[in-house]
Amino acid sequence: MINLLSYTCIVIGLVFWYWGTWPLLGRRSVLYKLHGLSVADTLGSMAIVVGLLLRIPQEWPLLVLALISLAIWNTVLGYVLAYCSTEDSSYDG
Amino acid sequence: MTLVLIAMIGALLIPMIEALQDEDIWQRMLAFASIATKTSVMILVIAVLQDDWMIGVVGVIILSVGNAALMLLAQIIKRVNDVMDR
């Protein structure tokens, strides 16, 4: 049962990964790609890590640290990339 | 689990192709950020597959400090672009 649940989480994560990464190959703007990628990468990776957590519950401190750093870092990096890639922004922002 | 790993390598190929074919620096940075996240999650999956938590610790360290370098690099590229434009 737990095994099935873990596989479900991992497959959901993989679907998110493909769904968010595929638009990278298109000719859209950076901000459009960044939005899809940050949402899909963060949620997909978190779903995969939750799937692993169900599999090996005794290693929860490490995996929870991975979850927290995914949630925080990917959001911050998305913001910084969006700020840096737009033209004509002032330095005090 | 091996199938999961193969599917992950397939997902990893997409940003790699993008980084190779696109000349725009910000599109490349985006692809690199995606590659960084995907490889560190792959390291975690391999750690579970091998049942070796030394590998898992490496994956978590990359996840928690790795993106900082990309952030600093983005700031440097922006400043250099601004100076070149002036």
Backbone of each chain as nested JSON, in Angstrom:
{
  "chains": [
    {"id": "A", "residues": [
      {"number": 1, "name": "MET", "atoms": {"N": [0.838, -1.212, 0.0], "CA": [0.0, 0.0, 0.0], "C": [0.873, 1.263, 0.0]}},
      {"number": 2, "name": "ILE", "atoms": {"N": [1.84, 1.28, 0.949], "CA": [2.753, 2.419, 1.029], "C": [3.573, 2.53, -0.256]}},
      {"number": 3, "name": "ASN", "atoms": {"N": [3.975, 1.324, -0.761], "CA": [4.746, 1.281, -1.988], "C": [3.992, 1.93, -3.145]}},
      {"number": 4, "name": "LEU", "atoms": {"N": [2.699, 1.574, -3.234], "CA": [1.849, 2.098, -4.307], "C": [1.732, 3.621, -4.204]}},
      {"number": 5, "name": "LEU", "atoms": {"N": [1.526, 4.08, -2.948], "CA": [1.385, 5.518, -2.699], "C": [2.666, 6.252, -3.096]}},
      {"number": 6, "name": "SER", "atoms": {"N": [3.797, 5.639, -2.757], "CA": [5.081, 6.266, -3.07], "C": [5.29, 6.356, -4.584]}},
      {"number": 7, "name": "TYR", "atoms": {"N": [4.932, 5.253, -5.281], "CA": [5.054, 5.287, -6.739], "C": [4.132, 6.345, -7.338]}},
      {"number": 8, "name": "THR", "atoms": {"N": [2.908, 6.468, -6.782], "CA": [1.969, 7.477, -7.292], "C": [2.576, 8.872, -7.166]}},
      {"number": 9, "name": "CYS", "atoms": {"N": [3.165, 9.169, -5.988], "CA": [3.771, 10.484, -5.781], "C": [4.893, 10.719, -6.781]}},
      {"number": 10, "name": "ILE", "atoms": {"N": [5.739, 9.703, -6.987], "CA": [6.877, 9.881, -7.884], "C": [6.403, 10.104, -9.318]}},
      {"number": 11, "name": "VAL", "atoms": {"N": [5.368, 9.348, -9.736], "CA": [4.869, 9.504, -11.106], "C": [4.236, 10.883, -11.296]}},
      {"number": 12, "name": "ILE", "atoms": {"N": [3.5, 11.352, -10.266], "CA": [2.933, 12.707, -10.35], "C": [4.056, 13.735, -10.508]}},
      {"number": 13, "name": "GLY", "atoms": {"N": [5.141, 13.55, -9.732], "CA": [6.281, 14.447, -9.833], "C": [6.883, 14.439, -11.221]}},
      {"number": 14, "name": "LEU", "atoms": {"N": [7.013, 13.234, -11.812], "CA": [7.589, 13.143, -13.159], "C": [6.694, 13.831, -14.189]}},
      {"number": 15, "name": "VAL", "atoms": {"N": [5.369, 13.645, -14.043], "CA": [4.443, 14.316, -14.968], "C": [4.613, 15.829, -14.869]}},
      {"number": 16, "name": "PHE", "atoms": {"N": [4.723, 16.346, -13.626], "CA": [4.961, 17.792, -13.436], "C": [6.247, 18.224, -14.125]}},
      {"number": 17, "name": "TRP", "atoms": {"N": [7.301, 17.427, -13.96], "CA": [8.595, 17.772, -14.556], "C": [8.469, 17.933, -16.058]}},
      {"number": 18, "name": "TYR", "atoms": {"N": [7.867, 16.913, -16.704], "CA": [7.768, 16.969, -18.167], "C": [6.883, 18.12, -18.612]}},
      {"number": 19, "name": "TRP", "atoms": {"N": [5.767, 18.315, -17.902], "CA": [4.82, 19.357, -18.266], "C": [5.463, 20.738, -18.181]}},
      {"number": 20, "name": "GLY", "atoms": {"N": [6.31, 20.962, -17.158], "CA": [6.909, 22.286, -16.978], "C": [8.153, 22.483, -17.813]}},
      {"number": 21, "name": "THR", "atoms": {"N": [8.853, 21.379, -18.147], "CA": [10.124, 21.534, -18.851], "C": [9.931, 21.616, -20.354]}},
      {"number": 22, "name": "TRP", "atoms": {"N": [8.844, 21.003, -20.853], "CA": [8.625, 20.972, -22.297], "C": [8.573, 22.366, -22.936]}},
      {"number": 23, "name": "PRO", "atoms": {"N": [7.884, 23.377, -22.329], "CA": [7.84, 24.71, -22.966], "C": [9.194, 25.375, -23.097]}},
      {"number": 24, "name": "LEU", "atoms": {"N": [10.235, 24.862, -22.415], "CA": [11.574, 25.453, -22.54], "C": [12.047, 25.449, -23.988]}},
      {"number": 25, "name": "LEU", "atoms": {"N": [11.625, 24.446, -24.759], "CA": [12.112, 24.318, -26.126], "C": [11.427, 25.289, -27.083]}},
      {"number": 26, "name": "GLY", "atoms": {"N": [10.31, 25.879, -26.655], "CA": [9.577, 26.78, -27.538], "C": [10.217, 28.145, -27.638]}},
      {"number": 27, "name": "ARG", "atoms": {"N": [9.551, 29.053, -28.345], "CA": [10.111, 30.378, -28.564], "C": [9.368, 31.44, -27.747]}},
      {"number": 28, "name": "ARG", "atoms": {"N": [8.964, 31.116, -26.548], "CA": [8.25, 32.099, -25.716], "C": [9.245, 32.961, -24.952]}},
      {"number": 29, "name": "SER", "atoms": {"N": [8.73, 33.94, -24.185], "CA": [9.616, 34.838, -23.443], "C": [10.182, 34.13, -22.214]}},
      {"number": 30, "name": "VAL", "atoms": {"N": [11.254, 34.734, -21.654], "CA": [11.903, 34.131, -20.493], "C": [10.941, 34.051, -19.318]}},
      {"number": 31, "name": "LEU", "atoms": {"N": [10.141, 35.112, -19.124], "CA": [9.266, 35.141, -17.95], "C": [8.195, 34.056, -18.015]}},
      {"number": 32, "name": "TYR", "atoms": {"N": [7.672, 33.814, -19.239], "CA": [6.665, 32.751, -19.406], "C": [7.262, 31.405, -19.036]}},
      {"number": 33, "name": "LYS", "atoms": {"N": [8.482, 31.149, -19.56], "CA": [9.129, 29.867, -19.273], "C": [9.465, 29.756, -17.795]}},
      {"number": 34, "name": "LEU", "atoms": {"N": [9.939, 30.873, -17.221], "CA": [10.341, 30.86, -15.805], "C": [9.175, 30.507, -14.906]}},
      {"number": 35, "name": "HIS", "atoms": {"N": [7.998, 31.069, -15.222], "CA": [6.823, 30.789, -14.385], "C": [6.48, 29.301, -14.411]}},
      {"number": 36, "name": "GLY", "atoms": {"N": [6.353, 28.752, -15.629], "CA": [6.006, 27.335, -15.733], "C": [7.047, 26.447, -15.087]}},
      {"number": 37, "name": "LEU", "atoms": {"N": [8.321, 26.811, -15.335], "CA": [9.398, 25.961, -14.842], "C": [9.487, 25.985, -13.329]}},
      {"number": 38, "name": "SER", "atoms": {"N": [9.342, 27.181, -12.716], "CA": [9.507, 27.21, -11.264], "C": [8.352, 26.494, -10.574]}},
      {"number": 39, "name": "VAL", "atoms": {"N": [7.132, 26.671, -11.088], "CA": [5.99, 25.964, -10.489], "C": [6.164, 24.448, -10.642]}},
      {"number": 40, "name": "ALA", "atoms": {"N": [6.452, 24.015, -11.902], "CA": [6.494, 22.576, -12.157], "C": [7.69, 21.921, -11.487]}},
      {"number": 41, "name": "ASP", "atoms": {"N": [8.867, 22.589, -11.534], "CA": [10.052, 21.99, -10.932], "C": [9.903, 21.857, -9.424]}},
      {"number": 42, "name": "THR", "atoms": {"N": [9.413, 22.929, -8.777], "CA": [9.291, 22.881, -7.322], "C": [8.268, 21.83, -6.903]}},
      {"number": 43, "name": "LEU", "atoms": {"N": [7.071, 21.901, -7.49], "CA": [6.022, 20.952, -7.074], "C": [6.392, 19.524, -7.445]}},
      {"number": 44, "name": "GLY", "atoms": {"N": [6.957, 19.328, -8.656], "CA": [7.326, 17.988, -9.084], "C": [8.408, 17.402, -8.207]}},
      {"number": 45, "name": "SER", "atoms": {"N": [9.469, 18.184, -7.937], "CA": [10.544, 17.665, -7.099], "C": [10.044, 17.378, -5.691]}},
      {"number": 46, "name": "MET", "atoms": {"N": [9.157, 18.25, -5.178], "CA": [8.628, 18.004, -3.83], "C": [7.801, 16.731, -3.814]}},
      {"number": 47, "name": "ALA", "atoms": {"N": [7.022, 16.482, -4.873], "CA": [6.23, 15.238, -4.919], "C": [7.15, 14.022, -4.954]}},
      {"number": 48, "name": "ILE", "atoms": {"N": [8.254, 14.118, -5.721], "CA": [9.186, 12.99, -5.79], "C": [9.826, 12.743, -4.42]}},
      {"number": 49, "name": "VAL", "atoms": {"N": [10.243, 13.829, -3.74], "CA": [10.876, 13.658, -2.423], "C": [9.874, 13.089, -1.408]}},
      {"number": 50, "name": "VAL", "atoms": {"N": [8.592, 13.505, -1.505], "CA": [7.581, 12.925, -0.608], "C": [7.432, 11.432, -0.89]}},
      {"number": 51, "name": "GLY", "atoms": {"N": [7.501, 11.06, -2.187], "CA": [7.456, 9.636, -2.538], "C": [8.605, 8.866, -1.926]}},
      {"number": 52, "name": "LEU", "atoms": {"N": [9.807, 9.466, -1.947], "CA": [10.964, 8.804, -1.329], "C": [10.802, 8.726, 0.18]}},
      {"number": 53, "name": "LEU", "atoms": {"N": [10.208, 9.792, 0.755], "CA": [10.01, 9.849, 2.21], "C": [9.084, 8.72, 2.674]}},
      {"number": 54, "name": "LEU", "atoms": {"N": [8.071, 8.415, 1.853], "CA": [7.163, 7.309, 2.198], "C": [7.91, 5.981, 2.155]}},
      {"number": 55, "name": "ARG", "atoms": {"N": [8.908, 5.899, 1.265], "CA": [9.656, 4.67, 1.093], "C": [10.611, 4.425, 2.262]}},
      {"number": 56, "name": "ILE", "atoms": {"N": [11.361, 5.473, 2.652], "CA": [12.343, 5.33, 3.73], "C": [12.03, 6.344, 4.822]}},
      {"number": 57, "name": "PRO", "atoms": {"N": [11.073, 6.042, 5.69], "CA": [10.674, 7.04, 6.703], "C": [11.738, 7.281, 7.772]}},
      {"number": 58, "name": "GLN", "atoms": {"N": [12.708, 6.35, 7.935], "CA": [13.678, 6.574, 9.025], "C": [14.677, 7.683, 8.707]}},
      {"number": 59, "name": "GLU", "atoms": {"N": [14.754, 8.089, 7.424], "CA": [15.678, 9.174, 7.063], "C": [14.937, 10.499, 6.953]}},
      {"number": 60, "name": "TRP", "atoms": {"N": [13.878, 10.697, 7.763], "CA": [13.048, 11.891, 7.557], "C": [13.767, 13.216, 7.766]}},
      {"number": 61, "name": "PRO", "atoms": {"N": [14.757, 13.352, 8.695], "CA": [15.344, 14.7, 8.836], "C": [15.986, 15.213, 7.548]}},
      {"number": 62, "name": "LEU", "atoms": {"N": [16.726, 14.318, 6.869], "CA": [17.369, 14.72, 5.615], "C": [16.347, 15.088, 4.554]}},
      {"number": 63, "name": "LEU", "atoms": {"N": [15.324, 14.245, 4.409], "CA": [14.363, 14.482, 3.337], "C": [13.506, 15.714, 3.616]}},
      {"number": 64, "name": "VAL", "atoms": {"N": [13.211, 15.981, 4.9], "CA": [12.456, 17.201, 5.217], "C": [13.311, 18.427, 4.924]}},
      {"number": 65, "name": "LEU", "atoms": {"N": [14.628, 18.32, 5.211], "CA": [15.532, 19.429, 4.865], "C": [15.531, 19.65, 3.353]}},
      {"number": 66, "name": "ALA", "atoms": {"N": [15.543, 18.54, 2.591], "CA": [15.482, 18.664, 1.131], "C": [14.194, 19.35, 0.701]}},
      {"number": 67, "name": "LEU", "atoms": {"N": [13.068, 18.976, 1.313], "CA": [11.772, 19.589, 0.962], "C": [11.786, 21.085, 1.239]}},
      {"number": 68, "name": "ILE", "atoms": {"N": [12.302, 21.455, 2.441], "CA": [12.288, 22.874, 2.825], "C": [13.194, 23.672, 1.893]}},
      {"number": 69, "name": "SER", "atoms": {"N": [14.396, 23.131, 1.601], "CA": [15.287, 23.917, 0.748], "C": [14.747, 24.015, -0.675]}},
      {"number": 70, "name": "LEU", "atoms": {"N": [14.062, 22.964, -1.144], "CA": [13.412, 23.073, -2.46], "C": [12.387, 24.191, -2.465]}},
      {"number": 71, "name": "ALA", "atoms": {"N": [11.533, 24.205, -1.436], "CA": [10.452, 25.193, -1.404], "C": [11.002, 26.603, -1.329]}},
      {"number": 72, "name": "ILE", "atoms": {"N": [12.036, 26.817, -0.519], "CA": [12.545, 28.177, -0.335], "C": [13.436, 28.595, -1.501]}},
      {"number": 73, "name": "TRP", "atoms": {"N": [14.438, 27.763, -1.83], "CA": [15.431, 28.177, -2.819], "C": [14.832, 28.372, -4.196]}},
      {"number": 74, "name": "ASN", "atoms": {"N": [13.971, 27.448, -4.623], "CA": [13.446, 27.58, -5.975], "C": [12.594, 28.834, -6.11]}},
      {"number": 75, "name": "THR", "atoms": {"N": [11.87, 29.197, -5.054], "CA": [11.064, 30.416, -5.112], "C": [11.959, 31.646, -5.2]}},
      {"number": 76, "name": "VAL", "atoms": {"N": [12.997, 31.671, -4.339], "CA": [13.889, 32.833, -4.319], "C": [14.64, 32.957, -5.634]}},
      {"number": 77, "name": "LEU", "atoms": {"N": [15.125, 31.812, -6.141], "CA": [15.882, 31.84, -7.398], "C": [14.996, 32.306, -8.55]}},
      {"number": 78, "name": "GLY", "atoms": {"N": [13.733, 31.863, -8.552], "CA": [12.804, 32.311, -9.585], "C": [12.629, 33.81, -9.551]}},
      {"number": 79, "name": "TYR", "atoms": {"N": [12.501, 34.364, -8.339], "CA": [12.336, 35.811, -8.199], "C": [13.573, 36.548, -8.689]}},
      {"number": 80, "name": "VAL", "atoms": {"N": [14.764, 36.068, -8.274], "CA": [16.006, 36.752, -8.64], "C": [16.223, 36.696, -10.148]}},
      {"number": 81, "name": "LEU", "atoms": {"N": [15.957, 35.536, -10.757], "CA": [16.121, 35.426, -12.21], "C": [15.165, 36.359, -12.943]}},
      {"number": 82, "name": "ALA", "atoms": {"N": [13.918, 36.452, -12.451], "CA": [12.945, 37.33, -13.095], "C": [13.392, 38.785, -12.972]}},
      {"number": 83, "name": "TYR", "atoms": {"N": [13.904, 39.157, -11.79], "CA": [14.365, 40.535, -11.562], "C": [15.552, 40.86, -12.453]}},
      {"number": 84, "name": "CYS", "atoms": {"N": [16.501, 39.892, -12.56], "CA": [17.711, 40.158, -13.321], "C": [17.454, 40.157, -14.827]}},
      {"number": 85, "name": "SER", "atoms": {"N": [16.493, 39.375, -15.285], "CA": [16.343, 39.243, -16.729], "C": [15.515, 40.365, -17.337]}},
      {"number": 86, "name": "THR", "atoms": {"N": [14.831, 41.169, -16.508], "CA": [14.06, 42.275, -17.075], "C": [14.947, 43.506, -17.225]}},
      {"number": 87, "name": "GLU", "atoms": {"N": [14.717, 44.26, -18.287], "CA": [15.524, 45.446, -18.558], "C": [15.028, 46.629, -17.727]}},
      {"number": 88, "name": "ASP", "atoms": {"N": [15.896, 47.675, -17.633], "CA": [15.516, 48.958, -17.054], "C": [14.986, 48.878, -15.636]}},
      {"number": 89, "name": "SER", "atoms": {"N": [15.527, 48.013, -14.826], "CA": [15.098, 48.002, -13.423], "C": [16.17, 48.715, -12.597]}},
      {"number": 90, "name": "SER", "atoms": {"N": [15.716, 49.409, -11.562], "CA": [16.671, 50.17, -10.766], "C": [17.357, 49.248, -9.767]}},
      {"number": 91, "name": "TYR", "atoms": {"N": [18.506, 49.685, -9.231], "CA": [19.285, 48.834, -8.337], "C": [18.698, 48.751, -6.943]}},
      {"number": 92, "name": "ASP", "atoms": {"N": [17.805, 49.686, -6.581], "CA": [17.326, 49.698, -5.202], "C": [16.147, 48.768, -4.991]}},
      {"number": 93, "name": "GLY", "atoms": {"N": [15.724, 48.037, -6.011], "CA": [14.57, 47.165, -5.879], "C": [14.847, 45.898, -5.128]}}
    ]},
    {"id": "B", "residues": [
      {"number": 1, "name": "MET", "atoms": {"N": [11.975, 1.2, -9.994], "CA": [12.743, 2.406, -9.654], "C": [13.725, 2.755, -10.762]}},
      {"number": 2, "name": "THR", "atoms": {"N": [14.247, 1.719, -11.451], "CA": [15.157, 2.002, -12.563], "C": [14.43, 2.735, -13.679]}},
      {"number": 3, "name": "LEU", "atoms": {"N": [13.159, 2.346, -13.918], "CA": [12.351, 3.03, -14.94], "C": [12.172, 4.505, -14.581]}},
      {"number": 4, "name": "VAL", "atoms": {"N": [11.932, 4.759, -13.271], "CA": [11.792, 6.143, -12.802], "C": [13.053, 6.932, -13.134]}},
      {"number": 5, "name": "LEU", "atoms": {"N": [14.209, 6.297, -12.889], "CA": [15.484, 6.964, -13.153], "C": [15.656, 7.261, -14.645]}},
      {"number": 6, "name": "ILE", "atoms": {"N": [15.243, 6.303, -15.486], "CA": [15.355, 6.526, -16.941], "C": [14.454, 7.685, -17.373]}},
      {"number": 7, "name": "ALA", "atoms": {"N": [13.222, 7.735, -16.805], "CA": [12.317, 8.839, -17.131], "C": [12.917, 10.168, -16.68]}},
      {"number": 8, "name": "MET", "atoms": {"N": [13.62, 10.166, -15.527], "CA": [14.244, 11.4, -15.042], "C": [15.363, 11.853, -15.969]}},
      {"number": 9, "name": "ILE", "atoms": {"N": [16.148, 10.886, -16.483], "CA": [17.214, 11.255, -17.422], "C": [16.589, 11.868, -18.677]}},
      {"number": 10, "name": "GLY", "atoms": {"N": [15.439, 11.316, -19.126], "CA": [14.728, 11.89, -20.272], "C": [14.316, 13.323, -20.007]}},
      {"number": 11, "name": "ALA", "atoms": {"N": [13.807, 13.596, -18.791], "CA": [13.403, 14.963, -18.453], "C": [14.615, 15.877, -18.376]}},
      {"number": 12, "name": "LEU", "atoms": {"N": [15.765, 15.318, -17.98], "CA": [16.98, 16.123, -17.846], "C": [17.529, 16.526, -19.211]}},
      {"number": 13, "name": "LEU", "atoms": {"N": [17.233, 15.722, -20.245], "CA": [17.764, 16.021, -21.577], "C": [17.143, 17.294, -22.157]}},
      {"number": 14, "name": "ILE", "atoms": {"N": [15.869, 17.584, -21.791], "CA": [15.185, 18.749, -22.391], "C": [15.914, 20.063, -22.065]}},
      {"number": 15, "name": "PRO", "atoms": {"N": [16.189, 20.377, -20.756], "CA": [16.936, 21.629, -20.502], "C": [18.342, 21.602, -21.074]}},
      {"number": 16, "name": "MET", "atoms": {"N": [18.952, 20.396, -21.189], "CA": [20.3, 20.341, -21.77], "C": [20.265, 20.766, -23.232]}},
      {"number": 17, "name": "ILE", "atoms": {"N": [19.26, 20.259, -23.982], "CA": [19.128, 20.659, -25.392], "C": [18.907, 22.166, -25.484]}},
      {"number": 18, "name": "GLU", "atoms": {"N": [18.034, 22.678, -24.599], "CA": [17.745, 24.117, -24.594], "C": [19.01, 24.928, -24.332]}},
      {"number": 19, "name": "ALA", "atoms": {"N": [19.834, 24.487, -23.353], "CA": [21.06, 25.221, -23.036], "C": [22.025, 25.199, -24.205]}},
      {"number": 20, "name": "LEU", "atoms": {"N": [22.014, 24.127, -24.979], "CA": [22.927, 24.041, -26.116], "C": [22.475, 24.896, -27.29]}},
      {"number": 21, "name": "GLN", "atoms": {"N": [21.145, 24.946, -27.532], "CA": [20.699, 25.562, -28.78], "C": [20.403, 27.048, -28.65]}},
      {"number": 22, "name": "ASP", "atoms": {"N": [20.121, 27.546, -27.439], "CA": [19.707, 28.944, -27.312], "C": [20.893, 29.839, -26.992]}},
      {"number": 23, "name": "GLU", "atoms": {"N": [20.994, 30.99, -27.68], "CA": [22.119, 31.888, -27.471], "C": [21.859, 32.87, -26.339]}},
      {"number": 24, "name": "ASP", "atoms": {"N": [20.584, 33.144, -26.049], "CA": [20.243, 34.139, -25.029], "C": [20.69, 33.664, -23.647]}},
      {"number": 25, "name": "ILE", "atoms": {"N": [21.406, 34.542, -22.932], "CA": [22.026, 34.137, -21.671], "C": [20.979, 33.775, -20.601]}},
      {"number": 26, "name": "TRP", "atoms": {"N": [19.818, 34.504, -20.62], "CA": [18.83, 34.252, -19.554], "C": [18.092, 32.948, -19.777]}},
      {"number": 27, "name": "GLN", "atoms": {"N": [17.891, 32.597, -21.062], "CA": [17.284, 31.286, -21.336], "C": [18.223, 30.179, -20.892]}},
      {"number": 28, "name": "ARG", "atoms": {"N": [19.544, 30.411, -21.088], "CA": [20.519, 29.414, -20.649], "C": [20.534, 29.289, -19.137]}},
      {"number": 29, "name": "MET", "atoms": {"N": [20.487, 30.441, -18.434], "CA": [20.481, 30.405, -16.962], "C": [19.287, 29.618, -16.449]}},
      {"number": 30, "name": "LEU", "atoms": {"N": [18.143, 29.835, -17.119], "CA": [16.918, 29.123, -16.738], "C": [17.111, 27.621, -16.897]}},
      {"number": 31, "name": "ALA", "atoms": {"N": [17.714, 27.225, -18.04], "CA": [17.956, 25.799, -18.275], "C": [18.917, 25.242, -17.233]}},
      {"number": 32, "name": "PHE", "atoms": {"N": [19.956, 26.025, -16.874], "CA": [20.919, 25.544, -15.88], "C": [20.268, 25.379, -14.509]}},
      {"number": 33, "name": "ALA", "atoms": {"N": [19.378, 26.322, -14.14], "CA": [18.684, 26.203, -12.857], "C": [17.855, 24.926, -12.83]}},
      {"number": 34, "name": "SER", "atoms": {"N": [17.198, 24.631, -13.969], "CA": [16.383, 23.413, -14.052], "C": [17.261, 22.17, -13.94]}},
      {"number": 35, "name": "ILE", "atoms": {"N": [18.425, 22.186, -14.629], "CA": [19.331, 21.035, -14.563], "C": [19.795, 20.811, -13.125]}},
      {"number": 36, "name": "ALA", "atoms": {"N": [20.12, 21.907, -12.406], "CA": [20.618, 21.772, -11.027], "C": [19.583, 21.087, -10.139]}},
      {"number": 37, "name": "THR", "atoms": {"N": [18.322, 21.546, -10.223], "CA": [17.28, 20.935, -9.376], "C": [17.08, 19.469, -9.732]}},
      {"number": 38, "name": "LYS", "atoms": {"N": [17.006, 19.199, -11.044], "CA": [16.704, 17.828, -11.471], "C": [17.819, 16.869, -11.082]}},
      {"number": 39, "name": "THR", "atoms": {"N": [19.084, 17.276, -11.258], "CA": [20.161, 16.344, -10.908], "C": [20.194, 16.077, -9.411]}},
      {"number": 40, "name": "SER", "atoms": {"N": [19.936, 17.107, -8.576], "CA": [20.014, 16.831, -7.14], "C": [18.873, 15.915, -6.691]}},
      {"number": 41, "name": "VAL", "atoms": {"N": [17.677, 16.048, -7.294], "CA": [16.604, 15.106, -6.96], "C": [16.961, 13.708, -7.464]}},
      {"number": 42, "name": "MET", "atoms": {"N": [17.638, 13.638, -8.623], "CA": [18.079, 12.331, -9.121], "C": [19.074, 11.693, -8.169]}},
      {"number": 43, "name": "ILE", "atoms": {"N": [19.971, 12.507, -7.585], "CA": [20.925, 11.968, -6.61], "C": [20.175, 11.361, -5.427]}},
      {"number": 44, "name": "LEU", "atoms": {"N": [19.11, 12.034, -4.976], "CA": [18.316, 11.494, -3.857], "C": [17.682, 10.155, -4.247]}},
      {"number": 45, "name": "VAL", "atoms": {"N": [17.15, 10.067, -5.475], "CA": [16.528, 8.808, -5.918], "C": [17.57, 7.694, -5.964]}},
      {"number": 46, "name": "ILE", "atoms": {"N": [18.786, 8.01, -6.464], "CA": [19.844, 6.997, -6.52], "C": [20.226, 6.564, -5.108]}},
      {"number": 47, "name": "ALA", "atoms": {"N": [20.238, 7.523, -4.163], "CA": [20.567, 7.177, -2.78], "C": [19.573, 6.165, -2.23]}},
      {"number": 48, "name": "VAL", "atoms": {"N": [18.281, 6.342, -2.543], "CA": [17.269, 5.392, -2.072], "C": [17.431, 4.053, -2.788]}},
      {"number": 49, "name": "LEU", "atoms": {"N": [17.74, 4.132, -4.095], "CA": [17.9, 2.908, -4.892], "C": [19.06, 2.074, -4.37]}},
      {"number": 50, "name": "GLN", "atoms": {"N": [20.166, 2.743, -4.007], "CA": [21.357, 2.024, -3.533], "C": [21.323, 1.787, -2.031]}},
      {"number": 51, "name": "ASP", "atoms": {"N": [20.387, 2.423, -1.36], "CA": [20.296, 2.375, 0.097], "C": [21.592, 2.865, 0.751]}},
      {"number": 52, "name": "ASP", "atoms": {"N": [22.147, 3.969, 0.206], "CA": [23.405, 4.506, 0.697], "C": [23.185, 5.973, 1.057]}},
      {"number": 53, "name": "TRP", "atoms": {"N": [23.168, 6.296, 2.355], "CA": [22.803, 7.662, 2.734], "C": [23.934, 8.656, 2.712]}},
      {"number": 54, "name": "MET", "atoms": {"N": [25.153, 8.175, 2.408], "CA": [26.224, 9.139, 2.145], "C": [25.906, 9.906, 0.852]}},
      {"number": 55, "name": "ILE", "atoms": {"N": [25.396, 9.17, -0.173], "CA": [24.997, 9.84, -1.423], "C": [23.843, 10.801, -1.158]}},
      {"number": 56, "name": "GLY", "atoms": {"N": [22.895, 10.376, -0.308], "CA": [21.743, 11.215, 0.01], "C": [22.149, 12.533, 0.64]}},
      {"number": 57, "name": "VAL", "atoms": {"N": [23.165, 12.473, 1.54], "CA": [23.632, 13.709, 2.178], "C": [24.183, 14.665, 1.133]}},
      {"number": 58, "name": "VAL", "atoms": {"N": [24.913, 14.13, 0.152], "CA": [25.451, 14.992, -0.911], "C": [24.304, 15.678, -1.67]}},
      {"number": 59, "name": "GLY", "atoms": {"N": [23.258, 14.903, -2.005], "CA": [22.114, 15.474, -2.714], "C": [21.457, 16.59, -1.931]}},
      {"number": 60, "name": "VAL", "atoms": {"N": [21.279, 16.389, -0.616], "CA": [20.613, 17.415, 0.194], "C": [21.488, 18.658, 0.308]}},
      {"number": 61, "name": "ILE", "atoms": {"N": [22.814, 18.462, 0.41], "CA": [23.708, 19.632, 0.484], "C": [23.629, 20.435, -0.82]}},
      {"number": 62, "name": "ILE", "atoms": {"N": [23.621, 19.72, -1.961], "CA": [23.518, 20.443, -3.24], "C": [22.203, 21.204, -3.312]}},
      {"number": 63, "name": "LEU", "atoms": {"N": [21.109, 20.572, -2.845], "CA": [19.801, 21.248, -2.875], "C": [19.809, 22.487, -2.002]}},
      {"number": 64, "name": "SER", "atoms": {"N": [20.484, 22.423, -0.839], "CA": [20.339, 23.535, 0.103], "C": [21.304, 24.67, -0.172]}},
      {"number": 65, "name": "VAL", "atoms": {"N": [22.477, 24.421, -0.768], "CA": [23.395, 25.534, -1.026], "C": [23.66, 25.778, -2.504]}},
      {"number": 66, "name": "GLY", "atoms": {"N": [23.281, 24.84, -3.375], "CA": [23.69, 24.929, -4.773], "C": [23.101, 26.102, -5.512]}},
      {"number": 67, "name": "ASN", "atoms": {"N": [21.843, 26.458, -5.226], "CA": [21.197, 27.51, -6.0], "C": [21.765, 28.892, -5.707]}},
      {"number": 68, "name": "ALA", "atoms": {"N": [22.471, 29.032, -4.569], "CA": [23.041, 30.332, -4.217], "C": [24.016, 30.79, -5.289]}},
      {"number": 69, "name": "ALA", "atoms": {"N": [24.81, 29.856, -5.831], "CA": [25.786, 30.214, -6.856], "C": [25.086, 30.762, -8.09]}},
      {"number": 70, "name": "LEU", "atoms": {"N": [23.958, 30.147, -8.478], "CA": [23.228, 30.626, -9.651], "C": [22.69, 32.034, -9.422]}},
      {"number": 71, "name": "MET", "atoms": {"N": [22.221, 32.296, -8.187], "CA": [21.705, 33.634, -7.869], "C": [22.799, 34.685, -7.995]}},
      {"number": 72, "name": "LEU", "atoms": {"N": [23.99, 34.381, -7.416], "CA": [25.104, 35.328, -7.505], "C": [25.515, 35.542, -8.955]}},
      {"number": 73, "name": "LEU", "atoms": {"N": [25.546, 34.449, -9.736], "CA": [25.928, 34.545, -11.146], "C": [24.947, 35.424, -11.913]}},
      {"number": 74, "name": "ALA", "atoms": {"N": [23.639, 35.29, -11.61], "CA": [22.632, 36.104, -12.292], "C": [22.865, 37.589, -11.989]}},
      {"number": 75, "name": "GLN", "atoms": {"N": [23.169, 37.906, -10.722], "CA": [23.431, 39.313, -10.374], "C": [24.655, 39.84, -11.115]}},
      {"number": 76, "name": "ILE", "atoms": {"N": [25.722, 39.024, -11.176], "CA": [26.948, 39.476, -11.847], "C": [26.678, 39.716, -13.33]}},
      {"number": 77, "name": "ILE", "atoms": {"N": [25.944, 38.787, -13.979], "CA": [25.66, 38.946, -15.408], "C": [24.866, 40.222, -15.65]}},
      {"number": 78, "name": "LYS", "atoms": {"N": [23.901, 40.499, -14.754], "CA": [23.088, 41.712, -14.922], "C": [23.949, 42.965, -14.819]}},
      {"number": 79, "name": "ARG", "atoms": {"N": [24.809, 43.004, -13.789], "CA": [25.667, 44.188, -13.62], "C": [26.602, 44.361, -14.802]}},
      {"number": 80, "name": "VAL", "atoms": {"N": [27.211, 43.257, -15.272], "CA": [28.14, 43.358, -16.4], "C": [27.399, 43.845, -17.647]}},
      {"number": 81, "name": "ASN", "atoms": {"N": [26.185, 43.334, -17.877], "CA": [25.389, 43.798, -19.019], "C": [25.122, 45.288, -18.921]}},
      {"number": 82, "name": "ASP", "atoms": {"N": [24.765, 45.771, -17.698], "CA": [24.462, 47.187, -17.519], "C": [25.694, 48.044, -17.815]}},
      {"number": 83, "name": "VAL", "atoms": {"N": [26.859, 47.59, -17.342], "CA": [28.083, 48.366, -17.565], "C": [28.436, 48.394, -19.042]}},
      {"number": 84, "name": "MET", "atoms": {"N": [28.259, 47.247, -19.727], "CA": [28.58, 47.196, -21.155], "C": [27.66, 48.105, -21.96]}},
      {"number": 85, "name": "ASP", "atoms": {"N": [26.375, 48.209, -21.535], "CA": [25.421, 49.03, -22.28], "C": [25.721, 50.514, -22.136]}},
      {"number": 86, "name": "ARG", "atoms": {"N": [26.325, 50.883, -20.994], "CA": [26.484, 52.309, -20.708], "C": [27.502, 52.966, -21.624]}}
    ]}
  ]
}
